[in-house]
Amino acid sequence: MRFVWTVAWRLLRDGRFQTALILGGVTVGVAVVVYITAIINGLQANIIDRTLSAQAHVVLRPAERVNQRAWESADGVVTLADVRKRTQREATVADAAAVLATVRAVPGVAAAAALAVGPGVAQQGGVRKAVSLLGVELAGYQQVIRLDDKLRAGALALQAGEALVGTELAADLGLTPGSRLRLQSAAGESLSVRVAGVLDYGIQDLNRRRVLLPLRDAQSLLGYGLEVTEIDVRAERLFDAEALAADLRRATGLMADSWQAANGQLVTALRSQSASSIMIRAFVTVAVALGIASVLVVSVVQRQREIGILRAMGTPRLRILGVFLLQGGIVGLGGSLLGAGLGGALAVGFTRIARNADGSPLFPIVLEAELFVSTAVLATAVGVLAAWLPALRASRLDPVEAIRG
């Protein structure tokens, strides 16, 4: 191995210009891969965070009621009947505590919370706004939907007779923490509440319509008694929500919708971005491999006489093969380390330059150790594989013909 290392290093050192070119090519290729991957991962993480910051990973609801024929048609008899879909009133879950226990026992569930949801009207100073009333137990609900980072005014608390409203609704009705607000449900019940805090969900429609109430207040206002309308679930692994929804459906008998099913266009966009990233990495990898192979082929031609002398002195073919494979590995590893650093620096520098009006990064990035390690391993492996054909050619050179050439 000492012989292989010594000869490989000397060949790289003597051909400084070629070594610099191939090292520069690998560095630029790896930097492009790291930079593009960091940008795309950051965009995906930002989109997912904005979309799911106010949305459960899985939502469980009672199944809709469907009308069935009261009789079966006899053979040869055509029954003229128009079976219409029945009018749906809000379906509820009767034993919420038992369902919650079942849900939390399913593998993959990180947290679950029961909600009482229904339409209502918010009134203040003669102005009326249609709203969506959500009754929650705040401590359990925050394990599913984080609220502390959404608080813009007041306190994050929900005592009896209090409510949390969105920023748009607060602006429309002139509400501030401590203001009184009258809520009325579709059932005709009304309730006067005190605004405890104002939340910004990052989604205009939610900021305008969503009103959070204590679970008991919402159940009484909406006429649900002790029942709830849905169970919101947070998955341990975000992208396993679809499989988790199927498990929860079997365990509870309720309808289960994952965030992927509710955001089909988002999932398509994420898949398109991932496919674009993979294609870019593939093309850059091929370009790097061709660059390494072409330079090493030239090196073999230029070093043909030296290789012939080594073979004439009794150097085994495997050692000659190892010399050129090692060159490819050294160039791949060195270029990957330099490229990873350059790509990371470019990504960080770009996010500091490109900023939104509020000072946040225009293109958020995600730089993880896994990205650097995987890129370094891939570039090193590509370097070795790209050197295989030149190395094989060098090891098969006939000593006499090589010296004569």
C-alpha atoms as one frame of an Amber mdcrd trajectory, in Angstrom:
protein
   0.000   0.000   0.000   2.930   2.356   0.665   4.079   1.878  -2.924   0.609
   2.575  -4.273   0.232   5.713  -2.155   3.690   7.002  -3.081   3.298   6.537
  -6.835  -0.275   7.898  -6.876   0.738  11.009  -4.955   3.755  11.635  -7.190
   1.666  11.337 -10.333  -0.833  13.840  -8.934   1.924  16.178  -7.820   3.871
  16.032 -11.075   0.744  16.713 -13.121  -0.224  19.729 -11.052  -2.132  21.468
 -13.808  -4.211  18.410 -14.645  -4.781  17.714 -10.967  -5.926  21.297 -10.381
  -8.341  21.105 -13.311  -9.924  17.853 -12.240 -10.010  18.952  -8.593 -11.679
  22.209  -9.620 -14.267  20.361 -11.690 -15.160  18.054  -8.821 -15.287  20.990
  -6.397 -17.656  22.997  -8.590 -19.863  19.950  -9.229 -20.161  19.090  -5.544
 -20.753  22.763  -4.647 -23.648  22.908  -7.140 -25.162  19.738  -5.677 -24.885
  21.009  -2.085 -26.195  24.484  -2.952 -29.184  23.299  -5.006 -30.090  20.595
  -2.474 -29.912  23.043   0.441 -32.133  25.550  -1.378 -34.730  22.960  -2.455
 -34.815  21.333   0.999 -35.242  24.758   2.559 -38.085  25.675   0.221 -39.833
  22.380   0.919 -39.427  22.756   4.680 -40.738  26.332   4.525 -43.770  25.358
   2.415 -44.600  22.425   4.684 -44.196  24.549   7.802 -46.469  27.294   6.472
 -49.087  24.806   5.306 -49.108  22.498   8.329 -48.431  25.029  11.077 -52.194
  25.263  11.666 -53.230  21.849  10.347 -53.173  18.403  11.957 -51.295  15.600
  10.229 -54.357  13.325  10.429 -57.989  14.276  11.149 -60.532  11.678  12.340
 -64.237  12.331  11.763 -67.427  10.250  11.974 -68.506   8.704   8.683 -71.305
  10.361   6.719 -74.730   8.756   6.901 -75.983   7.311   3.635 -79.581   6.434
   2.720 -80.174   2.800   1.761 -83.100   1.178  -0.040 -85.712  -0.162   2.350
 -86.253  -3.243   0.153 -84.416  -5.248  -2.447 -85.752  -5.514  -5.992 -87.086
  -8.929  -6.970 -85.726 -10.709 -10.020 -87.107  -9.219 -13.217 -88.694  -6.283
 -11.371 -87.460  -2.750 -11.956 -87.950  -0.499  -8.957 -88.412   3.162  -9.834
 -86.942   4.957  -6.860 -84.773   8.023  -6.495 -82.478   7.524  -3.506 -80.964
  10.873  -2.657 -78.141  11.677  -0.318 -79.657  12.582   3.029 -79.161  15.987
   4.558 -76.136  15.850   6.835 -76.221  17.362  10.272 -72.956  17.627  12.179
 -71.904  14.078  13.085 -70.232  13.681  16.448 -68.097  11.213  18.388 -69.883
  10.127  21.546 -67.128   8.603  23.708 -64.248  10.939  22.992 -62.103   9.744
  25.920 -62.188   6.109  24.752 -61.447   7.093  21.144 -58.538   9.269  22.250
 -57.099   6.382  24.257 -57.366   4.105  21.210 -55.779   6.699  18.937 -52.850
   7.369  21.261 -52.126   3.644  21.489 -51.598   3.341  17.719 -47.861   3.235
  16.814 -46.704   6.396  15.066 -49.033   8.790  16.926 -47.135  11.598  18.658
 -50.161  13.449  20.080 -53.944  13.638  19.710 -56.635  16.113  20.772 -60.442
  16.191  20.654 -62.209  19.179  19.060 -65.768  20.476  18.931 -66.079  22.383
  15.659 -69.011  24.236  14.172 -70.116  27.414  12.365 -71.038  30.579  14.191
 -71.291  34.340  14.073 -69.102  36.835  15.924 -70.697  40.177  16.791 -69.137
  43.359  18.093 -70.569  46.861  17.964 -73.254  45.978  15.446 -70.800  44.273
  13.062 -71.341  40.557  12.410 -68.797  38.144  10.938 -69.212  34.480  10.039
 -66.641  32.434  11.955 -65.601  28.869  12.628 -65.801  27.930  16.306 -63.200
  25.467  17.605 -63.536  24.087  21.091 -60.242  22.689  22.407 -58.447  21.711
  25.566 -55.529  24.081  25.114 -52.775  21.962  26.680 -53.565  18.902  24.558
 -54.272  20.895  21.403 -50.879  22.619  21.574 -49.203  19.225  21.347 -50.857
  18.818  17.941 -50.857  22.440  16.712 -48.222  24.766  18.112 -49.725  28.116
  19.129 -47.071  29.884  21.199 -45.220  31.062  18.078 -48.488  32.464  16.658
 -49.383  34.704  19.599 -49.279  38.379  18.607 -51.052  40.026  21.547 -52.447
  39.081  24.941 -51.886  35.732  26.635 -52.049  32.159  25.384 -54.782  31.004
  27.756 -58.302  29.618  27.509 -60.198  29.792  30.752 -63.978  29.457  30.832
 -65.538  32.448  29.070 -62.378  33.330  27.102 -61.486  33.089  23.414 -58.477
  33.343  21.106 -59.119  35.122  17.783 -57.137  35.663  14.571 -55.493  38.928
  13.593 -57.856  39.623  10.670 -60.982  39.088  12.780 -59.529  41.270  15.520
 -58.888  44.037  12.999 -62.364  43.733  11.435 -64.166  43.911  14.794 -61.737
  46.216  16.583 -60.787  43.587  19.153 -57.855  43.716  21.551 -56.979  41.516
  24.517 -59.635  42.141  27.149 -62.380  43.084  24.659 -65.801  41.469  24.965
 -67.156  39.498  22.019 -70.553  37.874  21.504 -70.659  34.545  19.703 -73.748
  32.860  18.315 -73.983  29.335  16.945 -76.178  27.935  14.183 -78.268  26.282
  16.938 -79.282  29.740  18.173 -77.243  29.648  21.398 -75.142  32.700  22.240
 -72.189  33.315  24.533 -70.320  36.423  25.594 -66.549  35.874  25.863 -63.471
  37.897  26.688 -60.665  37.997  24.137 -57.600  36.502  25.857 -55.201  36.737
  22.920 -54.759  37.391  19.208 -53.128  34.742  16.974 -51.524  34.944  13.544
 -51.803  31.582  11.725 -49.986  32.850   8.641 -53.105  32.082   6.556 -55.519
  34.954   5.944 -58.690  32.843   5.921 -57.869  31.279   9.300 -56.983  34.673
  10.760 -60.378  35.978   9.655 -62.598  33.044  10.637 -61.100  30.894  13.389
 -62.130  31.422  17.014 -60.715  29.116  19.703 -62.849  28.413  22.772 -62.559
  26.118  25.778 -63.921  22.703  24.823 -66.803  22.785  27.306 -67.894  26.272
  26.213 -67.900  25.231  22.562 -69.823  22.017  23.254 -72.489  23.965  25.107
 -72.656  26.736  22.496 -72.889  24.317  19.561 -75.301  21.978  21.291 -73.076
  18.887  21.278 -73.422  18.010  24.928 -70.285  16.048  25.850 -69.577  14.927
  22.302 -66.878  16.133  19.879 -66.760  16.410  16.098 -63.184  15.399  15.286
 -59.904  14.068  16.620 -56.749  15.833  15.429 -53.567  13.772  15.364 -49.894
  14.643  15.064 -47.715  11.934  13.499 -44.243  11.105  14.731 -42.999  11.104
  11.121 -44.609  13.680   8.872 -44.508  11.725   5.621 -45.927   8.578   7.251
 -49.273  10.328   7.800 -50.992   8.496   4.922 -50.128   5.058   6.333 -50.974
   6.254   9.851 -54.403   7.422   8.646 -55.114   3.905   7.356 -54.072   2.397
  10.715 -56.271   4.842  12.623 -59.196   4.125  10.310 -58.953   0.415  11.100
 -58.455   1.000  14.840 -61.347   3.458  15.367 -63.784   2.892  12.524 -63.805
   6.644  11.855 -62.968   8.460   8.625 -59.281   9.429   8.612 -57.824  12.073
   6.278 -54.085  12.708   6.129 -52.512  16.048   5.284 -51.358  14.549   1.959
 -54.957  13.763   0.998 -56.082  17.267   1.995 -53.220  18.983   0.117 -52.904
  17.084  -3.143 -51.407  19.999  -5.080 -48.817  20.603  -2.381 -47.725  16.949
  -2.451 -47.428  17.097  -6.245 -45.294  20.243  -6.005 -43.021  18.649  -3.388
 -42.560  15.551  -5.532 -41.740  17.705  -8.551 -39.125  19.610  -6.567 -37.577
  16.374  -5.291 -37.483  14.944  -8.815 -35.791  18.113 -10.089 -33.177  17.868
  -7.344 -32.462  14.226  -8.178 -32.096  15.008 -11.888 -29.681  17.858 -11.179
 -27.587  15.635  -8.926 -27.571  12.864 -11.515 -26.398  15.128 -14.362 -23.738
  16.775 -12.203 -22.501  13.343 -11.075 -22.188  12.161 -14.681 -20.322  15.343
 -15.623 -17.896  14.889 -12.712 -17.330  11.229 -13.605 -16.598  12.078 -17.248
 -14.191  14.806 -16.168 -12.238  12.505 -13.875 -12.142   9.704 -16.445 -10.987
  11.964 -19.292  -8.139  13.505 -17.286  -6.947  10.116 -16.033  -7.043   8.691
 -19.550  -4.752  11.517 -20.650  -2.551  10.805 -17.644  -2.267   7.141 -18.621
  -1.219   8.104 -22.157   1.310  10.623 -20.880   2.698   8.215 -18.267   2.767
   5.235 -20.592   6.579   4.968 -20.560   6.810   5.187 -16.752   4.081   2.572
 -16.417   5.968   0.281 -18.819   9.156   0.662 -16.745   7.283  -0.179 -13.556
   5.787  -3.247 -15.196   9.226  -4.300 -16.542  10.636  -4.020 -13.007   8.050
  -6.550 -11.859   5.309  -4.330 -10.501   2.098  -6.424 -10.416  -0.926  -5.367
 -12.465  -3.002  -4.972  -9.293  -0.603  -2.323  -7.970  -0.796  -0.336 -11.208
  -4.576  -0.666 -11.042  -4.530   0.493  -7.415  -2.407   3.560  -8.242  -4.960
   5.021 -10.660  -7.964   3.997  -8.585  -6.384   5.745  -5.624  -5.870   8.872
  -7.714  -9.562   8.904  -8.546 -10.478   8.422  -4.892  -8.132  11.200  -3.722
  -9.461  13.652  -6.294 -13.061  12.693  -5.493 -12.572  13.045  -1.729 -10.596
  16.293  -1.951 -13.054  17.827  -4.406 -16.027  16.746  -2.297 -14.610  18.350
   0.848 -13.790  21.607  -0.931 -17.107  21.556  -2.821 -19.168  20.885   0.287
 -17.578  23.857   2.018 -18.022  26.079  -1.035 -21.642  25.024  -1.579 -22.517
  25.575   2.078 -20.846  29.003   2.055 -22.694  30.008  -1.113 -26.036  28.902
   0.331 -25.497  30.778   3.612 -24.194  33.869   1.835 -27.102  33.958  -0.596
 -29.702  33.761   2.191 -28.032  36.673   3.949 -28.097  38.795   0.797 -31.566
  37.868  -0.541 -34.077  39.041   2.086 -37.800  39.736   2.246 -39.168  43.086
   3.345 -39.577  41.779   6.907 -35.925  40.678   7.042 -36.593  36.949   6.682
 -34.575  34.967   4.089 -36.052  35.012   0.594 -34.804  31.452   0.090 -34.495
  29.570   3.395 -31.951  26.766   3.388 -31.583  23.461   5.187 -27.970  22.362
   5.748 -27.677  19.013   7.490 -24.657  16.851   8.247 -26.267  14.063   6.226
 -26.099  16.217   3.085 -22.347  16.780   3.425 -21.590  13.157   4.319 -23.702
  11.673   1.515 -22.253  14.096  -1.049 -18.666  13.346   0.049 -19.238   9.602
  -0.102 -20.915   9.874  -3.519 -18.153  12.056  -4.983 -15.428   9.725  -3.667
 -17.214   6.667  -5.057 -17.703   8.416  -8.414 -14.001   9.289  -8.462 -12.997
   5.665  -7.930 -15.498   4.330 -10.469 -14.515   6.949 -13.060 -10.877   5.925
 -12.647 -11.672   2.259 -13.222 -11.355   2.184 -17.028  -8.148   4.295 -17.174
  -6.688   2.193 -14.354  -7.630  -1.020 -16.133  -6.006   0.241 -19.320  -2.827
   1.150 -17.453  -2.634  -2.233 -15.753  -2.977  -4.053 -19.078  -0.196  -2.170
 -20.860   2.485  -4.418 -22.329   5.833  -3.328 -20.801   7.791  -3.604 -24.072
   5.207  -1.752 -26.153   4.774   0.885 -23.442   8.550   1.584 -23.277   8.858
   1.713 -27.053   5.918   4.106 -27.277
